Amino acid sequence: QVQLVESGGGLVQPGGSLKLSCAASGVFFSTYAMSWYRQAPGKQRELVASISSGRITNYEDSVKGRFSISRDNAKNMVYLQMNSLKPEDTALYYCNTKVGIPLQEYWGQGIQVTVSS
């Protein structure tokens, strides 16, 4: 059973930084792409960043240059370093992966990030 557990969220002032972590279990971690999504109140869930098994990264336009996704295959961890945070980054952030044939999608429980003064 695939499990994803996020940590590291919280309240931060505008311009501040946070680092989200996602611990994965039950999956041959290094084989699969990992992603971070977010959902703000009243908005659809959106892809924030993804990293392939080969460490190719992709970012949503509004976070380019501010957020950085990385992975540690030895620890089955994926991270999202968030710098220069803005109030519009406030959302519930989710760790995500798709594994297997056919692909099955798995989500973490979500973790709150609030950017406010």
DAVEN-V402572 format. One record per run of one state. SS is the DSSP state (@ for helix, = for strand, . for the rest). FROM is the first residue (numbers start at 1). TO is the last residue. Records with the same first field share a line. If there is no record, write none. Layout:
SS=FROM-TO ; FROM-TO
This chain:
.=1-2 ; 8-9 ; 13-17 ; 26-28 ; 32-33 ; 40-45 ; 52-56 ; 60-60 ; 64-66 ; 73-76 ; 83-86 ; 90-90 ; 100-103 ; 108-110 ; 116-117
==3-7 ; 10-12 ; 18-25 ; 34-39 ; 46-51 ; 57-59 ; 67-72 ; 77-82 ; 91-99 ; 104-107 ; 111-115
@=29-31 ; 61-63 ; 87-89
